Amino acid sequence: MARVTPTSSRRLWLPIAIVLAIALWYRHSQPTHKPPAWNVVDFRVKDYQSKEEGYSDKAGSFQDQHRPYRIDQNYQAEIEAIRNRPAFQQQQLSYDELQGRIQQFIQWDRPYTDHWPAWHDYDNTDYDPNRWEAMDREYGYYVNNTVQELESHGILPEPYLPYPKYNSVSWKKKWHGEYVPCQGPRGETYGEGGAYDFVIRGYRSPSENFPSETLGSAKVLKLDQDICFDRQSRYAPYGLNDHSHKFKHINWDTTRWGGLQEACFEKNEKRYAPEARTPSTRRPSKHMKQSADPLDDDHKRRRSGQDGKQYKSRTAILIRTWEGYEYKENDIQAIRALVTETSLLTGGEYQVFLFVNIKQREANIYEDEKVYKDLLKRTVPKEFRDIAILWTERVLEDWYPHVGDWQVYWMQFMPLQWFSKQHPEFDYVWNWETDARYIGNHYHFLEQVAEFSRELPRKHLWERNSRFFFPDSWNGDYDAFLADTDEQILNASSMGLIDEPVWGPKPYAPFQYPLGPLPPTKAEEDKFEWGVGEEADLITLQPIWDPAETEWSYRNHIWNFIPEVRPHFTPENGNDDGFDHPGFPTIPRRVFINTVARFSKKMLHVMHLENLQGRAMQAEMWPATVALQHGLKAVYAPHPIWTDRKWPAWYAEAIFNADDGIPARWSQQLDSPYNHDREANFGGWSWYYRSVFPHVLYRRWLGWKAKDWGWDADQAEQIEAEMKADLDVKLGRDAGETTDFRMCLPGILLHPVKNVYEAADGG
């Protein structure tokens, strides 16, 4: 046997050491965050060390000399000039001074009528959620920009087509394939002959006399502001025949909207990635497909060949409806418009589905074709049956047995996760409600919201998401608003008043493995660049905020983040009010009100994985919380919202951006506007689930009766009648001659709009 000498031993270990050194070098040279290839059934929880530890500045983050965001002196002077305006006076006041001003403002003569919240419960309190009801009403919606006045100036409606210049030279340089026009329900091919007569039409006119939005901004979202729509120009192509004879001859019962969408997509399929060309199946399945996990930051459609072109993404729009829902004519017209504007006119970029909850939980719609067809015929109008997808809560229990609750009221987005797994061809899913209405072109709104969200950086995004933008406070200057927001965030965090701004994932426990991307650099080194050009995983239409320190009713509706700890609903306590646990304050969470939102496939996949582990939260808290914990991009898009009263800007700021004296904690403290009774402040908004204004505004726009809501409704009706009489005189008519002033409204998103039929109670 050969003798091993020290010299020969060194010769033996030298190549081994070299190989090990190379292996270690290669390992450390690879990306530090590479999510595992998750199996959609077996979600293995990995050990996790917070990524934020590696980026924290132990010497003290956000010191003035190295702040990540500083404002040059000229810009600072511009902001100070804005702050000196009376409309922004409250920003100059200390917290105590502002509270004193509020105390003066809420001293008013309260009426003695039945009301919730009760008027006189707030006689001697430091706030009053009813004070806004005594503000001056805004009548401009009903008497400014009427069709009669516009047409008296020679302004007539014209087809409204806010679409890209398909097949142009610049378009072809960016996108794969060729745009092929599609057919509509009358057999017309859009773009040929007079086919564009069968689309939404608008009146091109700057709406100088129309009320300005109270919050949010059409300008910021780059929504068209110089066009308005009356009921005829908006819905006549889709079945509203009160003035036109052009559209009466179509037999809607023979229309098949699913067939039209599929034929349109097939003509254009080369514009989409190969994996997105799968024909959509509508028959539901319980089978959990073992599909590839969509965790890459860049979907295949973004991967370009040598020509540098991209595939277009596809988006599903799920209109949430249920067994027993009664489809009124206006519901049907709105669905026809949504399909035409988002799918047929875009070559299949969107596809619209009716997403029908069958309340018979044990109905065997997944395996028994006869049961499925019978329920389809009973629950869905004939023309929409080939865009309908039926589902039951039972499939949610089968997929997510460890959650312990599957009621759609609490688990609103579980079925979206199921849909996404059944339909991986869609990169995004919009959750849409039957009681939402958009007066304008749906495609234009959805695309502008997506573009705005895409261009936002991630830095300070979670903090910014919680703050409302009131244009009157800033002279419409959104950049100044953002600069002030960022400055407040940094000042508050450097003084220890709030946590350091979110930078990357915020897992709730060391063993939760976040599936979003790592920040590419330290927060203080980023110049608001990370995230620019990145598609949002979650887009909401209301702020995203932290409920932990508020009195929002459902802040502690949390399932199994602490093992076996979850709400239990009983007939005696249907909401499990008072449910809490000492461990809940340490769980990072966020919420947004209302469930109309856009989800990426990645977002739904990560929510799916969390539910497989049994973890869940109340519906409106669930998506944003998952995005926060896993480091996904979530954006509040500040679309324009109008109010039925004229809110002073300073008071609107004080109420809806209340912070209880803690800067940068907008709406997230004990004075949050989302608290139970303070939520009454939203009653006059055009977009909020508890608002009355959308119902009144929409009915009047349709030419139907709608009684002004509130204790001063009779007085409001008289004032409006006088204003309409004055408008008649202005147009050269006898006062009161016009019985129907057709309102022309800009693109307004309304919710809720219920009981949309003329004979319904207009109150």
N, C-alpha and C positions, 0 to 999 in steps of 0.2 A: 504494500500500500504506500502511495506517495506521501512523503512527509510534507505537512503544511507549515512553512516557515512564516515568520512575521512579514517578510518581503512578499511572499506569494499571496498571503492573506490580504495585504494592502492592494495587490494587483486584482484580486477577486472582487473586493468591495468597491474599488474605484469606478468600474462601469455601472455597478448597481446604484452608487451614489449619484452618478451623472444622470441616469435614467429617472431616479426619484426627483432630482432637482428640476429636470425638464417637466416632469409631470406636475410638480407643485407650481412651477411657473405658469404652465398652461391653465391649470385650474384657477389660479388667481387672476389670470388675464381675461377670463370669461366674464360675462355679465353676472353681477352678484345676485340679481333677482330673476330667476327663471322659474315660472310657475310649473308645477308638476303636471304631467298629462293626466288630468283628473278623469276618473271613470265616473260617469253620471249616476251610477247606482251606488258605488262605494266611495264616498267622499271622505278620504282619510285626512284627519286633522293633523297638521304638521306643527312642530315646535317653531316658535317665532320670536325673534328678538326685534323690538321696535326699531324700525328704520330711522325714526326721528332721533334716536340716541346718537347715531353717527353724524347727524347734522346739527345737533344742538351746540350752541356756543357756550361752553362752560364758564367763560369769563364774563358772560352777560350779553345776551342777544339784543340786537336792535338798539345799540348805543347810537347817539346822534351822529357820531363821526363816520359810522359805516352803515347807516340805514339803507335798506334796499330801495327805498323810493323817496326821493327828495324833490321838492318843487322849486323851480327857478324863481328868482325874485319878481320877474315880470308877470309870471303866471300867478304868483302869490298875490300880487297887487290886484290882478283881475278878480281873484276870488274875494279879496277884502272889499272891493267895490260892490260886488254882488251882495255880500253880507250886510252892507250898510243900507240896503234898500229896506223899506218898511216890511215888505213881504217876508223878509228873512230876519226880522228883528229878534225872533225867539232864539236864534242861534247865538246872538250876542248876550243873551241873558244867562245868569247862573241857573242852576236847577231850581233853587228856591224862588228866584225871581219869576221864572216861568210858571211855577206852580201858583204863585200869587196872581199872575195874569189870568191863568185858567180859572181861579176862584172867582174873579170878577166876571168872567165871561159866562160862567154857568149859573149866575144868579138871574133867573128869568121867571116869567109868570107861567108856571106849569099848569096844564089843563087838568080837569077832573073827569077823566073818562077811563074806561077799562083799557088796560094797556100792559104789555110786558116788554121790558121791565117796568114795574109800577112807577108812575111819574114821581110821586112824593116820597118814595124810598130814598131819594137822593137830595132831599131838601138841605141837609146839613153834612154832606159828604164832600170829599176832596175831588170828586169827579162826577160826571153825569153822562151815562151812555146814551141818553135821549136828547141831549142838547142840540144835536144836529137837526132834529125834526122841526125846530123853530127857525132854522136858517131860511133865507129867501129861496123859493123854488126857482128852478131853471126851466123856463118855458120855451127856450130857443129851439129845442128839439122839434116842437110841434108847429112853430110858426116861421122859423127861419129856414131858408133853402127848400121851400116847397116846390113841387113840380110846376105848379101854376106860375110861380114867380120866375123860375128858371126859363120856362118856355116863353114867357112874356119877353125875355131878353134874347130869344132866338136860340137858346141852348136846347138841343135835342139829344136823346140817348143814342149811344153808339156801342158796337161790340167791344167788350172789355177782355183783352187777351194778354195778361201779364206773364207771358211765357218767354223762354230763351229764344234766340234766333237760331232755331234748329237748322242743322245742315249748312250753316254759314261757314266760311273759311276758318274763322277763329274757333267755332264750335267743333269742327271736325279735327282741329289740331289737338283738342283736349280729350275728346271722347271716342271710344270704340263705336263702330257700327254706324248706321244711318237711321235717322228718324223717319218713320213711315206713318203718314196720317191714318187715323182710324175712323171707323163708322160710328155714327150715333144711332139712337133708337128709331129714327125715321128712315134709316138707310142712307142718310147723308154722309159724305166723307168730309171731315173737317178740313177746311182750307180750299175746298173746291166750290166754285159757283157761289151760291148764297148760303152755304152751310153755316157760316158764322152768324146768320140770323137766329140760329137756334142755341145761342149761348147767352150768358148774362150780359146785360147792357147797362151802361152807366152814363151819368151826366157829368161831362168834364167842366168843372167850375170850381175855382178856389172858394172854399167854404169860409169866407171871412166873417160872416155873420153867425156861423154855427158855433155852438159852445165848444171851448177848448177842452181837451181831456183833463181830468183832475189829477190823475197819476199815470205813470208809464208814459210812453211816447211813440207815436207813429213814426216820427222823424228818426229816432234812435234805431228802430227796427227796419227803417227804410221801407215802410209801408206807404203805398200811394195815398197822398193827402188831398189831391185836387179832383177827386171823383166821388160821386155819391149815387145811391141806388134807391129807387122807390120799389114798392112791392111788385109792380108790373114788370119793370125792367129786370128785376132780380129773378122772379119766379114764373113769368109767362112761358118761357121755353119748357118749363117742367110741370105744366098743368094748371097754372093760375090763369083763368080765362075771363077775368072781370071786364077787360076792355078790348082784348084782341081776339080776332077770329082766325088768325094765322095758324094757331097751334091746336085747334080743336079736333083735328081729324085723325090723330094718332090713337090706336087702340093699345093703351098701356098694359092691358092684361096679357097681350102677346109679346111684350118686351121681356127679354131675358138679359138682365144686367150682368150676370156672371158670364154668359156666352160672349157678350160684347167685350168685357174686360179681357177674357182669355184670348179672343181673336186678336185684339189689339196688342196684347203682349207677344203673341206668336209672331206677328209682323215685325216686331221690334226686338226680338230676343237676342240678337247679336250685340246689342248695346249693353248686355248684362253678362256678368261672369258666368262661366259654364255651370257652376254649382247653384246659380240663382235661376236657372232655366227650367227647373222642375215644375211641371204643371201642378197647380194647387189642388189638393184634394179636400173636399168638404166633409166627407164621412169621418166622424170622430173615431179615435182609437184610444184604447187604454195602454197600448204598448209604448214603453219608454225607449225611444230609439237611441242606439249607441252611436250617436253622431259625433263628429269632431267637435271639440270644445272651442268656442269662438273667443279665445283669450288673447290672440295676437293683437297688438296695437293697430296694425294695418291689415284690414281685411283683404282678401285676394283681389277684390275689385280695384283696390288701390295700387296693386302691383302692376306696373306697366312693362311692356315689352320694349324692344329697341326703338319703337316709334314714340314712346313716352306717353301713350294714351291711357286713359283710365276707363274702367267699367263703371257704369252708373249704378248706384245703389237702388234697392227696392224697399218700399215701405208699405206695411199693412196698416189699414185703418179699421179698427174693430169698434163698431157701433154697439154699445152694450144695451141689450134689451132682454126681455124675459117672457116666459110663458104667461099669457094673460094680458100682455101689453096690447092696448088698442091703438092701432095706427090711424091717425087722423090725416086728412088730405095734406095738411102742411108738413107733417112728419114725412110723408111720402115725397112731397116736392123737394124737401131739404135733402133727402137721401139721393134722389135723382141728380140734384145739383152737385152733391159731393162726389158721386161716381164720375160724372161727366168732367168736372173741373180738375180732379186729381188724377184720374186714370185715363180716360179716353182721349183727353187733349194733350197728354204727356207721353203717349206711347207706352203706357204700363209702368211708369215710375212708381205709382201707388196702386194698391188694390184694396177695394172696400169690401168688408164683410159685415153681415149682421151676426153678432155674437150672442146667441140666444141661450139664456139660462133656463133649463127645464127644471121646474120646481119639484117634479116627481123624482125624488132623489134616487130611487131604485129603478127608474125606467131603463130598460135594457136597450138603449139607443146605440150602443157600441157593437152589439153582435146580432141584434134582431132587426133586419132591414125593414120589415113591416112596421114595427113599433116606431122606427125612426121616421119613415115616410108619413105615417099617420100623425105624428106629433108635428112634423114639418108643415103639413097642410093645415093643421088646426092653429098653429101659432104664427105663421108668416104669410103676408100677402103674396099672391101668386107671382107677381113680377119680380119678387126678391128671393124666391125660394132657392135659386141657384147661386145666391151669394151668402146663404145662411149656414152657420155652423152651430149645431146644438151641443150643449154640454150639461153635465150635472155635477153637483157637489161631490157625488160618490167617487168620481175619478180623482178628485183632489185628495180624498182620504186614502185611496189606493196608492197614490204616488207619494204622499207625505204623511205616512202613518204616525210618525213620532211627534208631530206638532200638537195633536190632541184637539184641534178645532179646525173646522173647514167651512164655516159659514161665510158666505160671500160678503156679508156686511163687514166682517172683520178681516177677511182674507181676499180682498178685492183683486189682487194681482196674481194669486195662484193660478187662475185659469189662463192668464196671459203667458205665464211660464209654460204651461201645458201647450198652448197654441204655438209658441215659438219652437218648442221641441218637435212638434208635429209639422212645422213649416219653416225649416231652416233656410229656405230660399229668401226670406226677408231679413234685411240687415237691421231694420227698425220697425217698431210697432207703436202706433198712436192708440191710446185708450180714449175713446170718444163717447159722449153721453147723448141719449136721445133728447134731452132737454137743453142741449146747447145749440145755439144758432149763430152763424156768422153772416152778417149783412155785408157781402163782398165776395170775392173769389177765394175759395178755400185754398187752392194751390198757392196763391200769392202769400197768404198768411202763413201757411205751414213752412214754406221755403224761406221766408224772411226770418222767421223765428229760428230755423235751423242755422241759417247763415250767421245771425247774431251770436248764437251760442258757440258756433265753430270758431269764431274769431276772438273769443274772450280768453285771456290768459288764466292759468290756474292760481296764480298768486293772489291771495286775499279773496279768492272766489267764494269760499264758504262763508266768510264774514260779510262780504258784499251782498250775498244772496238774501240776507235777512232784512235789508233796508229798502223801503219804498222810495221811489223817485217821484217827487212832486215838482213838475216843471216850473210852476209859478214861483217857487222858492229860489230857482236858479236861472230865471230868464231863459229857460229851455236849454241851458248849457249842461249837457250830460257829462262832458269831460271835467268841468269844474266840480260837479257832484262827485265823480269818481275820485278826483284828487282829494277832496275834503274827506271822503269816506276812508281812503287809504291812510290819510294823515291821522284821523281819529283812531283807526285800528292800531297804528304803530305807537302813538302816544299812550293809549290805554294799556297796551301790552308791555311797553317799556316801564310803565309805572306799576305793573303788577295788578292792574284793575281787572284785566281779562287774561285768559290763557294766551300763550303765543299763537299767532295765526297758524291755521292748519297748513301743514306742508307734507304732503304724502298721506298714506293710509293712517287711520287711527283705530287699530284693532281694539276690541273690548277686553281681550285677555291675551296673555303671552302665547297661548297655543293656537290662536286664530291666525291662519296663514293668509294675508291679504293677497288678492289676485290682480290688483291694479299695478300700474307702473311705478317704479321708484322715481323720485325727483332726480333730475340729471345733475343738480348742483345744490349747494347750500342756498337757503332762502335769501340770505343777504347778498348773494352773488347774482341772483336772477333779476333781470331787468324787465320783468313782466313779459317774458318770452315763452316760458314753458306753457304748453297748452294752446298757443295760438295756431290755428289751422287744424286743431284736433276736434273731431266730432264729439259732441256731448253724448254721454251715456244715458243721461237723464235730463229732460227739459221739462220744466214746470211753468205754469202760468200764474202762480202766486209765490211769494217769498218762501225760502227754505230756512228754517230757524230751529233753534235749540229749545225744546219745551221743558227742560229739566227744572228750571227755576220759576216756571210759570204755574198758573192754576188751570191750564188747559185740561179738559176732562179726561182725556185718554192717554196722558203722558206716561202712565205706568202700565199700560196694556202691553205687556211683554211676555212672550212665551219661551220658556226653557233656556234663556241665556244663563240663568242659574238653574241647574238641572232639577226637573220636576216642579219648578215654580212657574205657574201660569194662572191666568184668570179662569174662574169657573162660573159660568152663567146659569142662573136658576130662574124659574118663573117669578120668584119673589124679588130677585135682583138681577134684572136682565143685562145690566152693564157691568156687574160686579164692581159697583162704586166702592171706593175706599181701598181697592186692592193695591198693595204696595209691598216693598221688600227693602231691607236696609242695604242690599247690594246694588239696587238700581241706580243710585247717583253716580256710580263709577262707570256706567255703560254709556259710551258716546252715542248720541242719537240726534236725528234731525227730522223735521216734519214739514209738509206743505199741505195746505188746505185745498180740497177739490181733487178729483182723481183724473182729470183730463191732463194727460202728460205723454211725452214720447220716451220710449225705452229703446236702447240698443240691444242687439242680440246678446252681447256680452253682459249687459246689465241684468237681463232676465236670466241668463245662465247662472250668474253668481247668486242671485236671489233663489234660484232653484236649488243650488248646492246647499245654501244655508237652510232652506226648508227641509231638505233631506236629512239634515242633522237634527231637525225638530225645532230650530230657532225661528221665531217669527215675532212681529209686532203688529199693532193696529194698522190698518191698511194705509192711512195717509202718513204714517211714520216709517213704514217698512222700506220703500225703495231708497229714500234719501239716507236712511241709516246704513243700509248695505253699501251704498256708494261711499259714504264717509269712512266706514270701517275698512273698506277694501281699496280706497284710493281711486275711485272712478270719478269721471268728470261730470258734475251735476251743475245745472245752470237754471236760474230763474230768469225768464225772458220778460222784461217789463212792457208788455203790450198795453196799448192805450185803454184806460178805463174811465168812464164818465160817471158822474153822480147826478142825482135828481135835485140836489140842493147846491147852493153856491158856498162851498166850504172856504173860509179864510185859510190861506196857505199855512200861516203859522199854527193854526189850531189843528189842521190835518196832520202836520208834521208832529205836533205834540202828542196827538192821540195814537197815530198809527206807527210812528217811530219812537214810541215811549221807551225809556231805558232805565227808569227808576234812579236816575242820577249816575249811572255807570256808563260812560261813553263806549260806543261801539257795541252795546248790547241791545240793539234796536229790537223791540217787541219781545224780548226774551227774559223779562223780569216779572215781578209781581204786578206791575201795571200793564201787562201785555194786553193788546187789543183782542187777543184770541181767548182770553178768559171768558167764562160763561156769559156774564151779563154785559161785559164790555164789548162783546162780539156784536151787540145790537148796533154799534156804529157802522157796520158794513151794510145796513139795511137799504141804503140808497145807492149802492154801487151797481154798475152794469155787469159785473162779473164777480159773484160770490155766492156760495151755495145757499145762504140765508137771506138773500136780497129779494125785495119785492119789485124794485124798479125795472128789471129786465122784462118781467111779465107785462107791466103797464106799457112800456115803450114799444115792445114788439107788437102787441095787440093794436095799438094806435097806428103803428106803421102799416099794419095789414088793413087798416080802415075799420076796425071793429071797436066796440065800446070797451072802455077800460077806465074805471073810476080811479081818480087820483087817490093814492093811499095816504092815510094819516088823519090826524085830528082836525086839520084845517082843509080837508078835501073839498068841501063845498065852496069855500072861498077861492081855492085854486081853480075850480071849474069856472067860476064867474070871471076871474082874471083872464083865463085863457080864452074864453068866449069874447071878451072885449078886445084882446089882442088880434084875434082872427077877424073880427069886424073891422079893425083898423087896417089889416092886410087887404081885405076886400076893397076898401076905399082906395088904398094905395095902387091896386091893380085896376082901378076905374070901374068898380062894381058897386052895387048897393051893399051897405053894411049887412053882414049876415047872409049874403046871397049864396056863397059857396058852402055847400053842406059837407064836402069832403076835400079838405086840403091834403093832397097826397104828400106825405113826408118823404124827403130825400136824405138818407143817412149815409155817412161814410162807413168804411169798414169797421164795424163794431162787433166784438164777440160778446154774446149775451148768454147768461146762465144765472138762475134756472128760468126756463120758459116752459110751463106746463099747461095742460088742458088747452092745446092750441086748436080750438075750433070756435066758430063764431057764436054759437049758442051758449058757450060756457059763461060762467059768472065772470063778468069783467072787472070785479072789484079787486 
